[in-house]
Amino acid sequence: MLDPEYSQQRLFNALTEDKGSAEPLPTAKTETAQEMGAYAEHASEGMTEDGSRWHLKAHNQLVRLLCSIVKLPSSRSYKTKDKMSYTIQSGDTFWAIAQKLGVSVDALQAANPGVNPSLLQIGQTINLPGGGNNNGGDKPSPPPSGGIVGATGGSNGGGDFVPYSGPASAYPDPSQWASYTFLWAQNSRLMLLNSSPHEVDLIHRAIETVSASSGVDVRCILVIIVQESGGNVRVGSTNNGVHNPGLMQSHNGVSFNPADPEGSILQMVRDGTEGTRHGDGLKQLLARYGNYYEAFRGYNSGSVNKGDLNDPVGATGNYVQKAANRLMGHSWAGM
């Protein structure tokens, strides 16, 4: 059988080369793909087996015939010697590309370690992982092995709600926050009220993956998810002049896709943490303000009264206060 990669290269060469002047036509009949492949090889050299020149018209007819049975490479996704690449189009995200091409978002990110998925540019070329999606259907990708900020250390957590107020310096220092292990156990129970165990497991893995890639404390990603959606993957979007969808109610990011739970959950967490092309995430806000509490206020309100983080600035007054209590592992009615 005609080898697809071999024939694609031969056909591409044949399409782009000038075959010269008229000579006798070959008499052999191309009845099989294997035979046509042999003729394509000679066509690329402009010669038949007996050394006679091909007529340009005959060459073009052969190329058209072969093109009808062998698909040439696309201008958007094409194979080089060792890997596939893809050119970013308008509206593309890693999640959308993964859906179109049958790969996982994790695999796409691993193939492009230097690319920020939230800052893709039209015309940019990225690498594609080989072999499609090997994650075994609903089997989630493994969490990253290291580099998760905030995954170790922390206090035992617990206690009642504390009405924190004032500037960031009046809020608990991160060294006092509860451990990630404690916070996950506490908040995953809340997530299970609206999301399935499998979906909660995907949220867990997505939080750790994005923490490792963004440098944002894994505990902060977790508490903002709970703050914004309660960990409900099907949460509705809000719109107060800006479309805010998904687990973290990000700035015009993606929503849950039941056809691709792993990819869409990861992208929802990535949109809220690393931002979208439409607005900042926790990573950008932390870099701007220099501390998590002001970053939380900026995430909720878009602006910050640094002297009073309970100033809603048009949004939710106790947003930072509740986030701080969650980070401490405190419990209260209706949390």
GISUL-V395201 format. One record per pair of residues at least 6 apart in sequence whose ideal C-beta (glycine too) atoms are under 8 Angstrom apart, sorted by sequence separation. I is the first residue (numbers start at 1). GAP is how many residues later the second one is. D is the distance in Angstrom with one decimal. If there is no record, write none. Layout:
i=<I	I>
gap=<GAP	GAP>
d=<D	D>
//
This chain:
i=<30	42	47	48	73	78	97	98	109	120	135	164	210	211	225	229	237	238	244	257	275	286	289	298	305	311	28	42	46	47	77	78	98	164	211	228	237	244	245	246	257	274	288	297	310	312	325	46	77	109	164	178	192	195	237	243	244	245	246	256	273	274	275	280	297	305	310	30	77	98	115	191	237	242	243	245	246	247	255	256	272	273	274	275	285	286	289	304	326	76	77	95	98	208	211	242	245	246	254	271	272	273	274	285	288	294	303	310	325	28	43	76	86	94	97	115	207	210	235	238	301	302	309	310	42	75	188	191	235	237	256	294	297	301	302	309	26	46	76	254	255	282	285	296	301	302	322	94	112	207	233	235	253	254	285	301	86	94	111	112	207	232	253	289	294	300	301	43	111	188	231	293	297	300	111	229	254	282	108	111	207	229	237	247	250	253	280	281	301	43	110	228	229	253	280	300	43	108	158	184	228	229	248	251	300	108	155	157	228	247	248	250	26	40	107	153	155	156	157	203	225	234	246	247	250	297	39	40	94	154	155	156	225	233	245	248	249	253	296	297	19	77	93	150	154	155	158	224	248	251	252	296	103	154	157	246	247	248	250	251	253	14	20	26	36	40	94	103	107	153	154	156	157	246	250	252	10	17	19	93	101	107	150	152	155	251	252	293	296	24	26	83	92	107	152	154	203	233	251	11	14	17	23	24	25	36	97	103	104	106	151	154	157	250	251	7	10	14	23	25	36	92	102	103	104	150	203	251	293	2	6	10	13	22	23	24	101	102	104	200	250	293	1	2	21	23	26	30	88	90	233	1	7	10	20	22	25	36	88	89	248	2	3	10	19	20	22	88	107	199	2	19	21	22	30	88	98	106	187	191	233	19	20	33	87	88	183	187	190	194	195	242	19	33	87	88	104	193	194	195	242	18	87	88	180	184	194	195	86	180	183	187	191	193	194	195	19	85	86	183	190	191	194	85	86	178	190	191	194	85	86	177	180	84	85	174	188	83	84	187	203	225	228	14	83	84	84	83	225	14	15	221	224	14	77	221	11	14	221	11	11	210	214	15	151	209	213	216	140	224	7	11	202	206	210	214	12	138	148	151	202	206	209	210	214	11	12	140	143	150	205	213	221	8	140	143	149	199	203	206	207	211	220	7	8	142	148	149	198	202	206	210	8	141	144	148	202	206	210	8	140	143	144	147	154	4	143	146	149	199	203	216	2	4	149	150	151	214	216	2	141	144	149	150	214	215	149	150	214	148	150	216	220	224	5	217	224	220	227	227	227	224	227	109	223	226	106	220	223	109	223	220	219	174	141	140	171	138	168	138	168	168	135	168	171	167	187	167	166	167	168	166	167	165	166	183	186	165	183	165	186	190	183	182	171	178	117	177	178	177	178	118	172	176	177	117	118	171	174	172	106	118	164	165	172	105	117	118	120	164	99	104	105	116	118	119	163	95	104	118	99	106	164	93	99	105	164	95	98	105	162	118	162	99	161	95	98	162	95	162	95	159	161	159	160	161	95	157	158	159	160	161	95	157	158	159	160	94	155	156	157	158	93	155	94>
gap=<6	6	6	6	6	6	6	6	6	6	6	6	6	6	6	6	6	6	6	6	6	6	6	6	6	6	7	7	7	7	7	7	7	7	7	7	7	7	7	7	7	7	7	7	7	7	7	8	8	8	8	8	8	8	8	8	8	8	8	8	8	8	8	8	8	8	8	9	9	9	9	9	9	9	9	9	9	9	9	9	9	9	9	9	9	9	9	9	9	10	10	10	10	10	10	10	10	10	10	10	10	10	10	10	10	10	10	10	10	11	11	11	11	11	11	11	11	11	11	11	11	11	11	11	12	12	12	12	12	12	12	12	12	12	12	12	13	13	13	13	13	13	13	13	13	13	13	14	14	14	14	14	14	14	14	14	15	15	15	15	15	15	15	15	15	15	15	16	16	16	16	16	16	16	17	17	17	17	18	18	18	18	18	18	18	18	18	18	18	19	19	19	19	19	19	19	20	20	20	20	20	20	20	20	20	21	21	21	21	21	21	21	22	22	22	22	22	22	22	22	22	22	22	22	22	22	23	23	23	23	23	23	23	23	23	23	23	23	23	23	24	24	24	24	24	24	24	24	24	24	24	24	25	25	25	25	25	25	25	25	25	26	26	26	26	26	26	26	26	26	26	26	26	26	26	26	27	27	27	27	27	27	27	27	27	27	27	27	27	28	28	28	28	28	28	28	28	28	28	29	29	29	29	29	29	29	29	29	29	29	29	29	29	29	29	30	30	30	30	30	30	30	30	30	30	30	30	30	30	31	31	31	31	31	31	31	31	31	31	31	31	31	32	32	32	32	32	32	32	32	32	33	33	33	33	33	33	33	33	33	33	34	34	34	34	34	34	34	34	34	35	35	35	35	35	35	35	35	35	35	35	36	36	36	36	36	36	36	36	36	36	36	37	37	37	37	37	37	37	37	37	38	38	38	38	38	38	38	39	39	39	39	39	39	39	39	40	40	40	40	40	40	40	41	41	41	41	41	41	42	42	42	42	43	43	43	43	44	44	44	44	44	44	45	45	45	46	47	47	48	48	48	48	49	51	51	52	52	52	55	56	56	56	57	57	57	57	57	58	58	59	59	59	59	59	59	60	60	60	60	60	60	60	60	60	61	61	61	61	61	61	61	61	62	62	62	62	62	62	62	62	62	62	63	63	63	63	63	63	63	63	63	64	64	64	64	64	64	64	65	65	65	65	65	65	66	66	66	66	66	66	66	67	67	67	67	67	67	67	68	68	68	68	68	68	68	69	69	69	70	70	70	72	72	74	75	75	76	92	95	96	99	99	100	100	100	103	103	103	104	104	107	108	118	121	122	122	123	123	124	125	126	127	138	138	139	139	140	141	141	141	142	142	143	143	143	143	144	144	145	145	145	146	147	149	149	150	150	150	151	151	152	152	152	152	153	153	153	153	155	156	156	156	156	156	157	157	157	157	157	158	158	158	158	158	158	158	159	159	159	160	160	160	161	161	161	161	162	162	162	162	163	163	164	164	165	165	166	168	168	169	169	169	170	170	170	171	171	171	171	171	171	172	172	172	172	172	173	173	173	173	173	174	174	176>
d=<4.5	5.5	7.1	6.4	6.4	7.2	7.9	6.1	7.9	7.8	5.7	6.5	7.3	7.0	5.8	4.0	6.1	4.7	6.5	7.1	3.4	6.3	5.2	5.2	3.9	7.2	7.4	6.7	6.7	7.4	6.4	6.5	4.7	5.1	3.9	7.8	5.9	6.8	7.7	5.6	3.9	4.9	7.5	4.7	5.4	7.5	7.0	6.2	7.4	6.6	7.5	7.9	5.8	7.1	4.0	8.0	7.7	6.0	6.1	5.2	5.0	8.0	6.5	7.6	7.7	6.1	6.3	5.8	4.9	7.8	8.0	4.8	7.6	6.1	4.8	6.7	5.3	7.8	7.2	7.0	5.5	5.1	5.2	5.1	7.8	4.5	6.2	7.0	7.5	6.5	7.8	5.6	5.3	6.1	5.9	6.7	4.3	6.9	6.0	6.8	6.8	6.0	7.9	3.9	7.0	5.1	5.1	6.8	7.9	7.7	6.4	5.4	6.4	5.3	6.4	5.9	5.8	6.3	7.2	6.0	6.5	7.2	4.3	5.9	7.7	7.5	5.6	6.5	6.8	7.5	6.9	6.3	5.1	3.9	7.7	7.5	7.2	7.9	6.8	4.8	7.3	5.9	4.5	7.8	6.1	7.5	7.8	5.1	5.0	5.0	6.4	7.7	7.1	5.9	5.7	4.0	7.2	6.5	7.5	5.5	5.6	7.8	6.5	6.7	6.9	4.7	7.9	5.4	4.3	7.1	7.0	5.7	7.3	5.6	6.3	7.4	6.2	6.2	7.7	4.5	7.2	4.9	6.6	7.1	7.0	3.0	7.5	7.7	7.7	5.8	6.8	6.8	7.1	6.9	7.8	4.3	7.1	7.2	7.6	6.8	5.2	6.7	6.3	7.5	7.5	6.3	6.1	3.0	4.4	4.4	6.6	3.8	5.2	7.0	4.0	8.0	6.9	6.9	6.7	6.9	5.1	5.6	3.7	6.2	4.3	6.8	5.9	7.8	4.2	5.4	5.3	7.1	5.8	4.5	7.7	6.8	7.2	4.9	6.5	5.2	7.3	6.9	6.8	8.0	5.4	6.7	7.9	5.9	2.5	7.0	5.8	4.8	6.7	3.4	4.1	6.4	6.8	7.2	7.8	5.3	8.0	6.0	6.0	7.9	7.4	5.7	7.7	5.3	7.3	6.7	6.5	6.4	6.7	7.0	6.1	4.0	7.2	6.7	5.2	7.0	6.5	7.6	7.8	7.9	7.9	4.9	6.7	5.4	4.9	5.4	7.3	7.8	6.0	7.8	7.6	7.1	6.1	7.4	2.8	6.1	4.8	7.3	5.4	7.9	7.7	6.9	7.8	5.9	5.3	7.8	5.1	8.0	7.0	7.6	7.0	5.5	4.5	5.0	3.2	5.8	5.6	8.0	4.6	5.3	7.9	5.7	7.3	7.6	7.7	3.9	7.1	5.8	4.4	7.8	6.2	7.7	7.7	5.3	5.0	6.7	6.8	6.8	6.3	6.0	6.9	5.8	7.2	7.4	5.0	5.6	6.2	6.9	6.4	7.7	6.2	4.7	5.1	7.6	6.3	6.5	7.9	7.0	7.5	5.3	8.0	7.9	7.1	5.7	7.6	5.1	4.4	5.7	7.6	8.0	7.2	6.5	7.9	4.0	6.1	7.4	7.7	8.0	6.9	6.3	6.5	4.4	5.5	7.3	6.2	6.2	5.8	7.8	4.9	8.0	7.3	7.5	5.9	7.1	6.9	5.9	7.1	8.0	5.5	6.7	5.5	6.7	3.7	5.0	7.1	5.4	5.9	4.9	6.9	7.9	7.7	7.7	4.5	5.3	5.5	7.1	5.9	2.9	7.1	6.7	7.8	7.6	6.2	7.5	7.8	5.7	5.3	6.0	7.5	7.2	6.3	7.2	7.5	5.8	3.8	6.9	7.0	7.1	7.4	7.0	7.0	8.0	6.7	6.5	7.5	7.7	5.7	6.6	6.7	5.1	6.9	7.6	6.4	7.9	5.5	5.5	6.5	7.4	8.0	7.9	7.3	6.5	7.9	5.3	7.9	6.7	6.9	6.2	5.9	5.1	4.9	5.2	6.5	6.8	5.2	7.5	5.4	4.4	7.8	5.2	5.1	6.2	7.2	6.3	7.5	7.1	7.9	7.5	6.9	6.4	5.4	4.8	5.5	6.2	5.9	7.6	6.0	7.7	6.4	4.8	7.7	7.6	4.9	7.8	7.5	4.6	4.2	4.9	6.1	6.7	6.0	5.1	7.6	7.7	6.9	6.0	5.4	4.5	5.6	4.4	7.4	6.5	6.4	7.4	5.8	7.0	7.2	5.1	7.9	7.9	6.5	3.7	5.5	7.9	5.4	6.7	7.8	4.2	4.9	4.6	7.7	6.9	6.1	4.7	4.8	5.2	7.3	6.6	5.5	7.1	7.1	7.0	6.9	7.9	7.0	6.3	5.7	6.8	6.8	7.9	5.4	6.3	6.7	8.0	4.0	7.0	5.6	7.3	6.0	7.0	6.8	5.5	5.0	7.7	4.8	7.9	4.2	5.4	7.2	7.3	7.3	5.8	7.3	5.6	7.3	7.3	6.6	6.3	6.7	6.9	7.1	7.4	6.2	7.4	7.4	5.1	7.6	7.4	6.1	5.4	7.4	6.8	8.0	4.5	5.9	6.3	3.3	6.8	6.1	6.9	7.9	6.2	7.0	5.0	7.9	7.1	7.9	4.6	7.6	6.9	5.8	7.2	7.2	5.1	7.6	5.1	7.7	6.6	4.5	6.9	5.6	6.7	6.6	5.8	6.5	6.7	7.9	6.9	5.0	6.8	5.7	4.9	7.4	7.9	7.5	6.4	7.8	7.2	6.2	6.6	5.4	7.4	5.2	7.3	5.0	6.5	6.2	6.6	5.4	7.0	6.0	7.6	7.4	6.7	5.4	4.9	7.0	3.9	3.8	2.4	7.4	7.6	6.7	6.8	7.8	7.6	7.9	7.4	6.5	7.4	7.9>
//
